Amino acid sequence: MGADFPILPTQNINVKCQTSKGEKELSGTTFELSTEVIPSMIREIELAEKYVRIAIFQMHQEGIFKILSQKIKQGINVEILTLPYDSINDDVRAEVEQRFKHLEKEGAMLYFNKWNVGDPGRTTTAVRRWYSFHGKFIVTDRSAIALSANLIQSQELDAAILFRDDEEKIKEFNEKFEKLLNLFVKKSNTFDGSIHDDITKVVGTENHDIFKLPKNVDPIHENHWIRHYPIEICKPNTAIEEKLYITPFDCQGRNFIESLITEAEKFAYISTESFTDEDFSNFLVDTSVNKKIEIKILSGIKSMDFSDRIQDMFRDLLAQEIDIRTTEEDLHAKLLITDKSLTVSSVNLNRINLGWHKTKEYWRENTESLLVCKNLKIVELAKEKYLELFYKSQKVEEKLSEKLEDTVKRMFDKTFQLRVTPDARTLLAKFVLKKQIDVKKLVLKIGKITKKLMTHYKRTKVEKQDFISAMVLYNLSEGKQSYNQLKEKLDEVEEDVNTQAIINALMFAGVIEKEGDYYKINIEALEY
């Protein structure tokens, strides 16, 4: 198909969305969060009258192939942009490859994005299946659909936002499809797509190390490898608009998602298949500390391999009272819902999906899709569906406790030669987890007090005396205390502390005041 597509005139139709509060009628746009996203996509493809274009990371689902075959027989153009066959899992590859080839024989246009981004030298998945395209969207002459779903056989909890008979959205999605073809598929000089030439124009040579194949990577990837993008290719600061974005060319995924959360004034609800990025976790903690918004996270079980790093990351989030849960069903939905917008994307909260600065001049990130919707009716619908799912999901503390149970069992068995019953292990594991989170809460609270103290003093450098002052304020936050009580607690940390001098300094600053034989915080002078 060419760049111009016939667009049906906008029709004022109603799409019904079932929610926990009954049916709501929405005109033209709807949102879905369920295990029925793929059947919904099949029904939507059935409505196509002229063409179907699918940009997808993976497509295995038999029903999708069947409906596309039917559409081709009806004289409807079908185009699919996806990854090469060697990206498909071994157990289904032969069957899926056969389906694609049959569809192609019937007249479908297949486009394979062979480009890779990164340096997988230390990764066992490095060879043959390391492809950068991870986006997901569908456009027909009737609909524009942004997905978090892959079109595969597995039944997963997924999300989609659909624009029916919306001329502008259909045009916009077609333009993004063309953009992907131009970047990665259509021949430019001797390369697939324009991306090689675009980078060469920036770096000034075709033989730059940026194109060098990493060690141990199959030579099949020669001339399809980019270690990272020059920053000129990636937009660092992008205005948040109601449209479909392709990262990192329209925006840098990490910065854009952080901007969406920063823009929120009341809440940020997140759903992700996988969450392993510590920097993003730290961003959420910082946001929660410095901005009073409610943050909730639904994370798929696959991200909970619970290495020590991930376990510690989740404890940090829990300590800041960020609620994290996981679903019984396989969770694949990638969502961000705030009081300002809904984002349906292909982005997991992992480093390569979010992207990061390799150096100041270079950015590394997969090619992802993000759709921002600011229709407040849709945002409210998404919020309702999310919370309904969230509150029936399992708290992540239970998964963390399960991991601690193994530690408890080993310790009592080897150290004390005692057998511990399962219910006793569970109880002790929960107790230990609570204490671990309490320690992190303590650090955060001391940090908050120190920050407010330094703001009061108009200083940014924290000295030892400042921490001791913060400890005094922390103890007084539990209630008023006498000199001897404060001295006893400070002596537990360091015996030679001049407690009276610290108290006098805080009183002189007006931060604490004396009431009889007791000291208390001056709330008006220092709120925390």
Buried (B, 14 or more C-beta within 10 A) or exposed (E): BEEEBEBBEBEEEEBEBEBEEEEBEBEBBBBBBBBBBBEBBBEBBEEBEBBBBBBBBBBBBEBBBEBBBEBBEEEBBBBBBBBBEBBBEEEBBEEBBEBBEEBEEBBBBEBBBBBBBBBBEEEEEBBEBBBBBBBBBBBBBBBBBBBBBBBBBEBBBBBBBBBBBBBEBBBBBBEBBBBBBBBBBEEBEEBBBBBBEBBBEBBEEEEBEBBEBBEEBEEEBEBBBBBBBBBEBBBEEBEBEEBBBBBBBBBBBBBBBBBBBBEBEEBBBBBBBBBBBEEBBEBBBEBBEEEEBBBBBBBBBBBBEBEEEBBEBBBBBBBBEBBBBBBEBBBBBBBBBBBBBBBBBBBBBBBBBBBBBBEEEBBBBBBBBBBBBEBEBBBBBBBBBBBBBBEEBEEBBBBBBBBBBEEBBEEBEEEEEEEBEEEBBBBBBBEBBEEBBEEBBEEBBBEBBBBBBBEEEEEEEBEEEBBBBBBBBBBBEEEBBEBEBBBEBBEEEEEEBEBEEBBEBBBEBEBBBEEEEBBBBBEEBBEB
